[in-house]
Amino acid sequence: MAKHDALFKRIFSTPEHAAGELRTILPGSLVTQLDLDKLEVVEGSFVSKELRLRHTDLLFRVPFRNPRHGQRYAYVYVLLEHQSRADPDMPFRILEYVVRIWAKLRADEPQRGTLPLVVPLVVHHGARAWSAPRSVHAMVEGLAEHPELRRFVPNLDLLIDDLAVASNAELMGRPLAPVARVASWLLRDGRDVHAILAHLEFWAALLTLVAERHPDELEALLRYILLAAGEQSVEDVRRAILIHVPTAEGPLASAGEQLIQQGREQGLQQGLQQGLQQGIQRGREQGIQQGRQEGSLAALRATLRNLLSVRFGSLDAALDARVDAAAGPELEQMLVRVLTAASAEEVLGDG
């Protein structure tokens, strides 16, 4: 889910884009009371380590426009839900996170005797509409039969930005800057590159505008699309983009080069770790030099696997075995071919 994390945090940690999201989802009566032009990001994450592959969060602080008793702030806690299905435990998890936020703010301000307002917002971009509970009380058994007990049970209602059910027209009409509107679309469709390609024509004009005004941001958006390609040919995705957004050629090439470089770096790191382990064992048996050679070959193989995965998706067992069987010079030739070949079989072939 790293690609979702990267796009979400890059775009929506920008105060302008975050303010647009809050204007879209928060109740209008609250929006009028908040000075969203002065919104700021609060550093840190409140998601537990074991759940960071499933959730990404951002915390914002925003002042009230006309405080009655000195300057007051509201906090808005935004969590991106990565799972394809709505998390039935989400209200309880958000309650935990809000308590952590309160604890941190009180630790930072020991003189504080009150708790600040924290509004929870969940951005859901699963495959289907949100169907899980939207409040803590909805999770507590027995409250429906014993409503007189409700006042004794902590509660928290969730605001849900359900991207799964948002149409193109609804996303286009949001009070967001062009970059953030495109990002919302890509988060909605990012689990299926075919969905992205099917809606390219609708979003082409806005992508062209982003290409003209924000080329660096366009590169990040295009990198997300290429990562979403999976087993779909990257070249096919590239051609589809250029049909609708010809001005994207430069940023698209740069995005592709960055992915290849990331693949090389990840492959090198994995290969060095694997090679070190193999090299130590080999060094014990046959000497340090042979161990170093083994480490170098492992690094080449890991790099090649990463690049093949970026371009063509995961390898089947036969092709993976072909990578394992390749020697040094052959691996170097494959690394050259991976940049231009039309298929993984062509990369691993004899020519």
Residue pairs with C-beta under 8 A, 6 or more apart in sequence:
1 53
1 54
1 56
1 82
3 190
3 224
3 227
3 228
4 56
4 80
4 82
4 125
4 187
4 190
5 56
5 80
5 82
6 220
6 224
7 183
7 186
7 187
7 190
7 220
7 221
7 224
8 56
8 58
8 80
8 123
8 183
8 187
9 56
9 58
10 220
11 17
11 179
11 180
11 183
11 217
11 220
12 18
12 21
12 58
12 78
12 180
12 183
13 41
13 58
14 180
15 39
15 40
15 41
15 60
16 177
16 180
17 176
17 177
17 179
17 180
17 183
18 39
18 41
18 58
18 60
18 78
19 36
19 37
19 39
20 174
20 175
20 176
20 177
20 180
21 78
21 121
21 123
21 161
21 176
21 180
22 31
22 34
22 36
22 39
22 60
22 62
22 76
22 121
23 31
23 36
23 175
24 161
24 174
24 175
24 176
25 121
25 159
25 161
26 34
26 76
26 119
26 121
26 159
30 74
30 119
32 65
33 64
33 65
33 66
34 62
34 63
34 64
34 65
34 74
35 62
35 63
35 64
35 65
36 62
38 62
38 63
39 60
39 61
39 62
40 60
40 61
40 62
41 58
41 59
41 60
42 59
42 60
42 61
42 75
44 59
44 104
45 52
45 57
46 57
46 59
46 77
46 97
46 100
46 101
46 104
47 55
47 56
47 57
47 79
47 97
48 96
51 93
53 82
54 81
54 82
54 83
54 87
55 79
55 80
55 81
55 82
55 93
56 79
56 80
56 82
57 77
57 78
57 79
57 80
57 97
58 77
58 78
58 79
59 75
59 76
59 77
59 78
59 101
60 75
60 76
60 77
60 78
61 73
61 74
61 75
62 73
62 74
62 75
62 76
63 71
63 72
63 73
63 74
64 71
64 72
64 73
64 74
72 116
73 116
73 117
74 116
74 117
74 118
74 119
75 101
75 105
75 116
75 117
75 118
75 119
76 118
76 119
76 121
77 94
77 97
77 98
77 101
77 118
77 119
77 120
77 121
78 121
78 122
78 123
79 94
79 97
79 120
79 121
79 122
79 123
80 122
80 123
80 125
80 187
81 87
81 90
81 122
81 123
81 124
81 125
81 126
83 126
84 126
84 127
84 128
84 191
85 126
85 127
85 128
86 124
86 126
86 128
86 130
86 131
86 132
87 93
87 132
88 132
88 133
88 139
89 139
90 122
90 132
90 133
90 158
91 133
91 134
91 135
91 136
91 138
91 139
91 156
91 157
91 158
92 136
92 139
94 120
94 122
94 156
94 158
95 136
95 154
95 156
97 120
98 118
98 120
98 156
101 118
102 115
102 116
102 118
105 112
105 116
106 112
106 115
119 159
120 156
120 158
120 159
121 158
121 159
121 160
121 161
122 158
122 159
122 160
122 161
123 161
123 163
123 187
124 130
124 160
124 161
124 162
124 163
124 164
125 163
125 164
125 187
125 188
125 190
125 191
126 164
127 164
127 191
128 164
129 162
129 164
129 165
130 160
130 162
130 164
133 139
134 157
134 158
134 160
135 155
135 156
135 157
135 158
136 153
136 154
136 155
136 156
137 143
137 150
137 153
137 155
140 153
142 149
143 149
143 150
143 153
163 171
163 184
163 187
163 188
164 188
166 184
166 188
168 185
168 199
168 202
168 203
171 181
171 184
171 185
171 188
172 181
172 202
172 206
174 180
174 181
174 184
176 184
178 206
178 209
178 210
178 213
178 214
179 210
179 214
179 217
179 221
181 206
182 203
182 206
182 207
182 210
182 221
183 221
185 199
185 203
186 196
186 221
186 224
186 225
186 228
189 195
189 196
189 199
190 196
190 224
190 228
191 228
192 228
193 225
193 228
193 229
193 230
193 232
193 237
194 232
196 225
196 228
197 237
197 240
200 207
200 240
200 241
200 244
200 245
201 244
204 244
204 245
207 218
207 221
207 244
207 245
207 248
208 245
208 247
208 248
210 217
210 218
210 221
211 218
211 245
211 247
211 248
211 251
212 247
215 250
215 251
218 248
218 251
219 251
219 254
219 255
219 258
220 255
222 241
222 248
222 251
222 252
222 255
223 255
223 258
223 259
225 237
225 241
226 234
226 237
226 238
226 255
226 256
226 259
226 310
227 259
227 310
229 237
230 313
231 312
231 313
231 314
232 313
233 311
233 312
233 342
233 343
234 256
234 310
234 311
234 312
235 342
238 252
238 256
241 248
241 252
242 248
242 249
242 252
259 310
260 307
260 310
260 339
263 303
263 306
263 307
263 309
263 310
264 303
264 306
264 307
266 302
266 306
267 299
267 302
267 303
267 304
267 305
267 306
267 307
268 299
268 302
268 303
270 299
270 302
270 306
271 295
271 298
271 299
271 300
271 301
271 302
271 303
272 295
272 298
272 299
274 295
274 298
274 299
274 302
275 294
275 295
275 296
275 297
275 298
275 299
276 295
278 291
278 294
278 295
278 298
279 288
279 291
279 292
279 294
279 295
280 291
281 291
282 290
282 291
282 294
283 290
283 291
296 328
297 327
297 328
297 331
300 328
300 331
300 332
300 335
301 323
301 324
301 326
301 331
303 335
304 323
304 331
304 334
304 335
304 338
305 315
305 320
305 323
307 335
307 338
308 315
308 319
308 323
308 338
308 344
308 347
309 315
311 338
311 344
312 343
312 344
315 323
315 344
319 344
319 345
319 348
322 348
323 331
323 334
323 348
326 334
326 348
334 347
334 348
337 346
337 347
338 347
341 347
